[in-house]
Amino acid sequence: MHIYPNAKAVVRDVAPDEPVILNRPHAAMRAARFFVEKFPGKVLYAVKANPSPELITVLWEAGVTHYDVASIAEVRLVRAALPDATLCFMHPIKTRKAIAEAYHKHGCKTFSLDTQEELEKIVEACRDPETGEAATDLRLAVRLRVSSEFSELSLAAKFGCDLLEAPALLQNARQHCDWLGVCFHVGSQAMSPFAFVQALDRTRAAIAEASVVIDMVDVGGGFPSIYPGMEPPPLEDYFQIIHQHYYALPIAYNAELWCEPGRALSAEYSSLIVQVEKRRGDELYINDGAYGALYDAAHVGWKFPVRALEDELRDPEMDFAFYGPTCDDADYMAGPFPLPSDIQAGDYIEVGMIGAYGAAMKTGFNGFGNAEQYIVADEPMASLYDGSRQRPEADNVVSLR
């Protein structure tokens, strides 16, 4: 496949009428190697962030061998792309058919759960269909509900058992597996490492009350990327504090530590080229939006980095809002998005850091779902991994392993 040097080269060569997604495999490779080399445990990629088979393959080549799959479609997708990958079905609510297919057909042994009902469902779905005997190789992870107060997007309401329910569920799950884990999720884009301190404290309390052997602790996702107005501490700070509190847990001496980054591995992978179709004062009508790759910009007010791709635009910047291409008023992104004040219809804009959730959210609503994809060689519009953000020297000598 032809590799363009940057977004401007794509615009000059293609002059696209529809949105274009630009992929940077080198950026995803670098992010994955960072996690594999520095996180003091096993790294799972949370496929929901971006299910691109090309991205999944890049992560595999960088050393990511385990994948957090949250639906049977993701199970099938990763298994087709990576026959030797370890699949972990980490959605706490699954259908019996999905569980059975994942286990019997795709070799998935690891399942998360947060209720007794789900435990019974997993046990029944994984029985030998001929003999009815229970599976002896299940790897189960009980999900705890933890706080999302340090995160930009909460994941505290939907899943997870509370501390009153957790001990009995851990004890019951232990009876049906020879490998038991505890997992949680502190929320998306956790802006402080202390998000994991609170969660690990709850984990300690649940394990101590249950008095069962724990073979794995999965601290989930939440590892942040960098966006306008959201500059997180160095990721090494997260790894170090997780490492310290993990070793204070009452767990087996050979227990494993897992994490499930999604955004942190995929955000820098993609950007988006859009074209201005109309200008109305400080509002730009563009050809992607709330029902496309800019879903988060519309629905949760996410501020993606932007830059104009026309060399002749030299006026000082001003703040703009965007309207997407559909007929809905809800197709609106307040921003603000700073761009040259002389930008007009026909000009192109690059929107950065849409590799996490953005590229995965595109729909065909109102007929606006198409997007060509190209590979570019330049750097992402922001990066945690390009060497520009260094921890103090005293911190750099700390070993996490």
C-alpha positions as CSV (number, residue, x, y, z in Angstrom):
1,M,0.0,0.0,0.0
2,H,1.2,3.5,-0.8
3,I,2.3,5.5,2.2
4,Y,1.8,9.3,2.1
5,P,4.1,11.6,4.1
6,N,1.2,13.5,5.7
7,A,-2.4,14.7,5.4
8,K,-1.5,17.5,3.1
9,A,0.0,15.1,0.6
10,V,-3.2,13.1,0.7
11,V,-5.3,16.2,0.0
12,R,-3.1,17.2,-2.9
13,D,-3.2,13.8,-4.5
14,V,-6.8,12.8,-3.8
15,A,-8.8,16.0,-3.2
16,P,-11.4,13.9,-1.4
17,D,-15.1,14.8,-1.4
18,E,-15.8,12.5,1.5
19,P,-14.0,12.1,4.9
20,V,-10.7,10.3,4.9
21,I,-9.2,8.3,7.8
22,L,-5.4,8.4,8.0
23,N,-3.7,5.5,9.8
24,R,-0.2,5.5,11.4
25,P,0.9,2.0,12.1
26,H,4.2,3.2,13.5
27,A,2.4,5.1,16.2
28,A,0.4,2.1,17.3
29,M,3.5,-0.1,17.3
30,R,5.3,2.4,19.5
31,A,2.4,2.7,22.0
32,A,2.1,-1.1,22.2
33,R,5.9,-1.6,22.8
34,F,5.8,1.1,25.5
35,F,3.1,-0.9,27.4
36,V,4.6,-4.3,26.7
37,E,8.0,-3.2,27.9
38,K,7.0,-0.9,30.9
39,F,3.8,-2.2,32.4
40,P,4.7,-4.7,35.1
41,G,2.3,-7.4,33.9
42,K,0.4,-8.7,31.0
43,V,-1.2,-6.3,28.4
44,L,-4.5,-6.9,26.8
45,Y,-5.8,-4.7,24.0
46,A,-9.5,-3.6,24.5
47,V,-10.7,-4.3,21.0
48,K,-13.8,-2.1,21.4
49,A,-11.6,1.0,21.2
50,N,-10.8,0.2,17.5
51,P,-11.6,-3.2,16.0
52,S,-9.5,-2.6,12.8
53,P,-7.9,-6.0,11.8
54,E,-4.9,-4.0,10.6
55,L,-4.5,-2.3,13.9
56,I,-4.9,-5.6,15.8
57,T,-2.2,-7.2,13.7
58,V,0.1,-4.3,14.3
59,L,-0.4,-4.7,18.1
60,W,0.3,-8.4,17.8
61,E,3.5,-7.7,16.0
62,A,4.5,-5.3,18.8
63,G,4.1,-8.1,21.4
64,V,0.4,-7.8,22.5
65,T,-0.7,-11.4,22.7
66,H,-4.0,-11.1,24.8
67,Y,-7.2,-9.4,23.6
68,D,-10.2,-8.1,25.6
69,V,-13.1,-9.0,23.4
70,A,-16.6,-7.8,24.5
71,S,-18.9,-9.5,22.0
72,I,-19.0,-12.6,19.9
73,A,-18.4,-10.5,16.8
74,E,-15.1,-9.3,18.4
75,V,-14.2,-12.9,19.3
76,R,-14.7,-13.9,15.7
77,L,-12.8,-10.9,14.3
78,V,-9.7,-11.4,16.5
79,R,-9.6,-15.1,16.1
80,A,-9.8,-14.7,12.3
81,A,-7.0,-12.1,12.3
82,L,-4.8,-13.8,15.0
83,P,-5.2,-17.6,15.2
84,D,-2.8,-17.8,18.1
85,A,-4.0,-14.9,20.2
86,T,-5.4,-15.4,23.7
87,L,-9.0,-14.2,23.8
88,C,-10.6,-12.9,27.0
89,F,-14.4,-12.4,27.0
90,M,-14.5,-9.5,29.5
91,H,-18.1,-8.2,29.0
92,P,-19.9,-9.2,32.2
93,I,-23.2,-10.0,30.4
94,K,-23.1,-12.5,27.6
95,T,-25.6,-14.8,25.9
96,R,-25.3,-18.5,26.4
97,K,-24.8,-19.0,22.6
98,A,-22.0,-16.4,22.6
99,I,-20.3,-18.0,25.6
100,A,-20.6,-21.5,24.0
101,E,-19.2,-20.4,20.7
102,A,-16.4,-18.5,22.2
103,Y,-15.4,-21.5,24.4
104,H,-16.0,-24.5,22.2
105,K,-15.2,-23.0,18.7
106,H,-12.7,-20.2,19.4
107,G,-10.8,-21.5,22.4
108,C,-11.7,-18.6,24.7
109,K,-11.3,-19.8,28.3
110,T,-11.4,-16.5,30.2
111,F,-14.7,-14.9,31.1
112,S,-15.7,-12.0,33.4
113,L,-18.9,-11.9,35.4
114,D,-20.4,-9.7,38.1
115,T,-23.5,-11.8,39.2
116,Q,-24.3,-15.4,40.3
117,E,-26.6,-15.6,37.3
118,E,-23.8,-14.9,34.9
119,L,-21.6,-17.5,36.7
120,E,-24.2,-20.2,36.2
121,K,-24.7,-19.2,32.6
122,I,-21.0,-19.5,31.9
123,V,-20.7,-22.9,33.6
124,E,-23.7,-24.3,31.7
125,A,-22.7,-23.0,28.3
126,C,-19.2,-24.4,28.6
127,R,-20.2,-28.0,29.5
128,D,-19.2,-30.7,27.1
129,P,-22.1,-30.9,24.7
130,E,-21.9,-34.8,24.5
131,T,-21.2,-35.8,28.1
132,G,-22.6,-32.8,29.9
133,E,-19.5,-32.7,32.1
134,A,-18.4,-29.3,33.4
135,A,-15.4,-27.6,31.9
136,T,-12.3,-27.9,34.0
137,D,-10.2,-25.2,32.3
138,L,-12.3,-22.1,32.9
139,R,-10.6,-18.9,33.9
140,L,-13.1,-16.6,35.6
141,A,-12.7,-13.0,36.6
142,V,-15.2,-11.3,39.0
143,R,-15.7,-7.6,38.2
144,L,-15.9,-5.2,41.0
145,R,-17.6,-1.8,40.9
146,V,-15.2,1.0,41.6
147,S,-15.2,4.8,41.5
148,S,-14.7,6.8,38.2
149,E,-14.1,10.1,40.0
150,F,-10.7,10.7,38.4
151,S,-11.8,9.8,34.9
152,E,-13.3,11.9,32.1
153,L,-15.9,9.3,31.2
154,S,-17.5,7.2,34.0
155,L,-17.8,3.5,33.9
156,A,-19.0,3.1,37.4
157,A,-22.8,2.7,36.9
158,K,-23.4,-0.2,34.6
159,F,-21.2,-3.1,35.6
160,G,-19.5,-4.6,38.7
161,C,-20.6,-6.1,42.0
162,D,-20.3,-4.1,45.2
163,L,-18.2,-5.0,48.2
164,L,-21.2,-6.7,49.9
165,E,-21.8,-9.0,47.0
166,A,-18.2,-9.7,46.0
167,P,-17.0,-12.1,48.7
168,A,-19.8,-14.7,48.1
169,L,-19.4,-14.4,44.3
170,L,-15.7,-14.9,44.5
171,Q,-16.2,-18.0,46.7
172,N,-18.8,-19.4,44.3
173,A,-16.7,-18.7,41.2
174,R,-13.7,-20.4,42.9
175,Q,-15.7,-23.7,42.9
176,H,-16.0,-23.7,39.1
177,C,-12.5,-22.8,38.0
178,D,-8.9,-23.5,38.8
179,W,-7.9,-19.9,38.0
180,L,-9.7,-17.0,39.5
181,G,-9.2,-13.3,38.9
182,V,-10.6,-10.0,40.0
183,C,-11.1,-7.2,37.5
184,F,-12.4,-3.6,37.5
185,H,-12.4,-0.5,35.3
186,V,-11.8,3.0,36.7
187,G,-13.4,4.8,33.8
188,S,-12.1,6.1,30.5
189,Q,-9.3,8.7,30.4
190,A,-8.3,8.5,34.0
191,M,-6.4,11.8,34.7
192,S,-4.7,10.7,37.9
193,P,-2.8,7.5,38.9
194,F,-4.7,7.6,42.2
195,A,-7.8,6.3,40.4
196,F,-6.1,2.9,40.6
197,V,-5.2,3.3,44.3
198,Q,-8.9,3.5,45.3
199,A,-9.8,0.6,43.0
200,L,-7.0,-1.6,44.4
201,D,-8.1,-0.8,47.9
202,R,-11.6,-2.1,47.2
203,T,-10.0,-5.2,45.6
204,R,-8.0,-5.8,48.7
205,A,-11.1,-5.6,50.9
206,A,-13.1,-8.0,48.6
207,I,-10.3,-10.6,48.5
208,A,-9.7,-10.5,52.3
209,E,-13.4,-11.0,53.1
210,A,-13.7,-13.8,50.6
211,S,-10.6,-15.7,51.8
212,V,-10.0,-17.4,48.4
213,V,-6.9,-17.8,46.4
214,I,-6.7,-15.2,43.7
215,D,-4.6,-15.9,40.6
216,M,-5.0,-12.7,38.6
217,V,-5.8,-9.0,39.2
218,D,-6.9,-7.1,36.1
219,V,-6.8,-3.3,36.6
220,G,-8.7,-2.8,33.4
221,G,-8.4,0.3,31.2
222,G,-8.6,4.0,31.8
223,F,-5.0,4.7,30.8
224,P,-5.2,8.1,29.2
225,S,-4.1,9.7,25.9
226,I,-3.3,13.3,25.4
227,Y,-5.9,15.8,24.0
228,P,-6.4,19.6,24.1
229,G,-6.9,20.5,27.8
230,M,-6.2,17.0,28.9
231,E,-2.5,16.4,29.5
232,P,-2.1,13.4,31.9
233,P,0.9,12.6,34.1
234,P,3.5,10.2,32.6
235,L,2.1,6.7,32.2
236,E,5.1,5.4,34.1
237,D,3.5,7.1,37.2
238,Y,0.4,4.9,36.7
239,F,2.4,1.8,36.2
240,Q,4.5,2.5,39.4
241,I,1.6,3.1,41.7
242,I,-0.3,0.1,40.3
243,H,2.8,-2.0,40.9
244,Q,3.2,-0.9,44.5
245,H,-0.4,-1.5,45.5
246,Y,-0.7,-4.7,43.6
247,Y,2.0,-6.3,45.7
248,A,0.2,-5.4,48.9
249,L,-2.8,-7.5,47.9
250,P,-3.5,-10.9,49.6
251,I,-3.0,-13.0,46.5
252,A,-1.2,-16.1,45.3
253,Y,2.6,-15.7,45.1
254,N,2.5,-16.5,41.4
255,A,-0.6,-14.3,40.6
256,E,-0.6,-12.3,37.4
257,L,-1.2,-8.6,37.0
258,W,-3.2,-7.6,33.9
259,C,-4.3,-4.4,32.2
260,E,-6.6,-3.6,29.3
261,P,-5.6,-0.4,27.5
262,G,-7.8,0.5,24.6
263,R,-7.6,4.3,24.1
264,A,-3.9,4.4,25.1
265,L,-2.9,1.9,22.4
266,S,-5.2,3.2,19.6
267,A,-5.7,6.9,20.0
268,E,-2.6,7.9,18.1
269,Y,-3.2,5.4,15.3
270,S,-5.7,7.5,13.3
271,S,-6.7,11.0,12.3
272,L,-9.4,12.3,10.1
273,I,-9.5,14.6,7.1
274,V,-12.8,16.6,6.7
275,Q,-13.8,19.3,4.2
276,V,-15.6,22.5,5.0
277,E,-18.8,22.6,3.0
278,K,-20.1,25.9,4.3
279,R,-19.2,28.6,6.8
280,R,-21.7,30.6,8.8
281,G,-19.9,33.0,11.1
282,D,-18.0,30.9,13.6
283,E,-19.7,27.7,12.5
284,L,-18.2,25.3,10.0
285,Y,-20.3,22.7,8.2
286,I,-18.1,19.7,7.6
287,N,-18.6,16.3,6.1
288,D,-18.2,14.1,9.2
289,G,-19.8,14.5,12.6
290,A,-22.0,13.1,15.4
291,Y,-23.0,10.0,13.5
292,G,-19.4,9.4,12.3
293,A,-15.9,9.5,13.6
294,L,-16.6,12.7,15.6
295,Y,-19.3,11.0,17.8
296,D,-17.4,11.9,21.0
297,A,-16.9,15.5,20.0
298,A,-20.7,15.8,19.7
299,H,-22.0,13.7,22.5
300,V,-19.5,14.0,25.3
301,G,-17.9,17.3,24.3
302,W,-14.5,15.8,23.5
303,K,-12.0,18.4,22.2
304,F,-9.9,16.8,19.5
305,P,-6.8,18.7,18.1
306,V,-7.4,20.2,14.7
307,R,-5.3,21.9,12.0
308,A,-6.0,23.5,8.7
309,L,-4.4,21.9,5.6
310,E,-4.3,24.9,3.3
311,D,-1.0,26.6,3.2
312,E,-2.5,30.0,2.2
313,L,-4.5,30.3,5.5
314,R,-2.4,32.6,7.6
315,D,-4.9,34.8,9.5
316,P,-4.9,34.5,13.3
317,E,-6.9,31.6,14.8
318,M,-10.4,31.9,16.1
319,D,-12.6,29.4,17.8
320,F,-15.2,27.5,15.7
321,A,-18.0,25.0,16.2
322,F,-18.8,22.3,13.7
323,Y,-22.0,21.0,12.2
324,G,-21.8,17.5,10.6
325,P,-23.4,16.5,7.3
326,T,-26.6,14.9,8.4
327,C,-30.0,16.6,8.6
328,D,-30.1,16.5,12.4
329,D,-29.5,19.5,14.6
330,A,-27.9,17.1,17.1
331,D,-25.1,16.7,14.5
332,Y,-23.3,19.5,16.2
333,M,-19.8,19.8,17.9
334,A,-19.4,22.8,20.1
335,G,-15.6,22.6,20.4
336,P,-14.2,25.1,20.5
337,F,-11.9,24.2,17.5
338,P,-9.2,26.8,16.9
339,L,-8.5,27.4,13.2
340,P,-7.4,30.2,11.0
341,S,-10.1,32.9,10.9
342,D,-10.0,33.0,7.0
343,I,-11.0,29.4,6.6
344,Q,-13.8,28.9,4.0
345,A,-15.9,26.3,2.2
346,G,-13.7,24.0,0.2
347,D,-10.8,24.0,2.7
348,Y,-9.6,20.9,4.4
349,I,-9.1,20.2,8.2
350,E,-7.3,17.4,9.9
351,V,-8.8,16.2,13.2
352,G,-6.3,14.3,15.3
353,M,-6.4,11.5,17.8
354,I,-9.5,9.7,16.6
355,G,-8.0,6.2,16.6
356,A,-9.8,5.4,19.9
357,Y,-13.5,5.1,19.4
358,G,-13.7,7.7,16.6
359,A,-12.9,5.4,13.7
360,A,-15.0,2.7,15.3
361,M,-18.1,4.8,15.7
362,K,-18.8,5.7,12.0
363,T,-22.3,4.8,10.9
364,G,-24.2,5.0,7.6
365,F,-26.9,7.2,9.0
366,N,-28.4,9.6,6.4
367,G,-26.1,8.1,3.8
368,F,-22.9,9.7,5.2
369,G,-20.8,6.7,6.2
370,N,-18.1,6.4,3.6
371,A,-14.4,7.0,4.4
372,E,-11.4,6.0,2.4
373,Q,-8.3,5.0,4.5
374,Y,-4.7,5.8,3.8
375,I,-1.4,5.2,5.6
376,V,0.7,8.3,6.5
377,A,4.2,8.4,7.9
378,D,4.2,11.6,10.0
379,E,3.7,11.9,13.7
380,P,0.3,12.0,15.4
381,M,-0.9,15.5,16.3
382,A,-0.2,14.6,20.0
383,S,1.8,11.8,21.5
384,L,2.7,10.2,24.8
385,Y,5.3,8.0,23.2
386,D,7.4,10.2,20.9
387,G,10.0,11.0,23.6
388,S,8.9,14.6,24.0
389,R,7.5,14.0,27.5
390,Q,10.2,12.9,29.9
391,R,9.8,12.1,33.6
392,P,12.3,13.6,36.0
393,E,15.6,11.8,36.1
394,A,14.9,10.5,39.6
395,D,11.8,8.8,38.4
396,N,13.4,7.3,35.3
397,V,15.7,5.1,37.4
398,V,12.8,3.4,39.2
399,S,12.4,-0.2,38.1
400,L,8.8,-1.5,37.8
401,R,9.7,-5.1,37.5
